[in-house]
């Protein structure tokens, strides 16, 4: 048991360190190549910060634990809204967001709705995974075009601005950071999945529960840290862009790539409980952005209470089954 907990802890540390190295190295290389902040932000949102979730899900699917793979995606999306936005709003009310946040929240909700439709079948197939990647490509191009047309790259610049205060590595060090970062991510994902699966087996907890809780929260820690800092600095667009962007990429990129590599069988609990909770969370955030001008501490506390209730339901059903 202790060995498995150490595997999980080591895996999470390697995922964090590897993600940091990959992002910093990539940003340094991109800036020295003269790539615009808009594209740098897009790269960070799309691939840098989502690499831990991607490798964990792919590893889990290949290792014969598809419910951890799907649970990681669905659980991360639930945690991003109820836990991360909830914590950020309790720290300081979220207000004054850009109009693009509402547009991106609508996209995230539509993507969640599509996922709900997909899990109604028994298997998420490779063809459906390819379709997700095609939608992702269209989303990236349309987002880039809209930001260019409006001459304000706020949606993706906020992501790049998170790294402005971080000194860039020397030219010779940047490629090394990328290589070491990728290696740490691959090794960390393997350790995390191995430890999580062993813990699930030892306690008789279904893989889905471990994926939706331990693995999902663990891989969402970078987003949580970023959002807390952004909330303290009163940057609502960074909080919302971080969460909404991650949710879109978790489904279209991470789930898409995972099922292209290894189709995933869908258990009943995802149809009846977890995906509906994910969709309801997306609708809640969309409704708040549309109908209110502030996500205050009361809403933040309610989100945290809802997440706690979901965790209780998750483990009570998991242990009972």
PyMOL commands that set and color helices and strands:
alter all, ss='L'
color gray80, all
select helices_A, chain A and resi 2-32+37-48+51-62+66-91+99-118+126-150+154-161+171-203+207-232+236-261+268-291+297-320
alter helices_A, ss='H'
color red, helices_A
select strands_A, chain A and resi 94-95+123-124+264-265+294-295
alter strands_A, ss='S'
color yellow, strands_A
deselect
rebuild
show_as cartoon
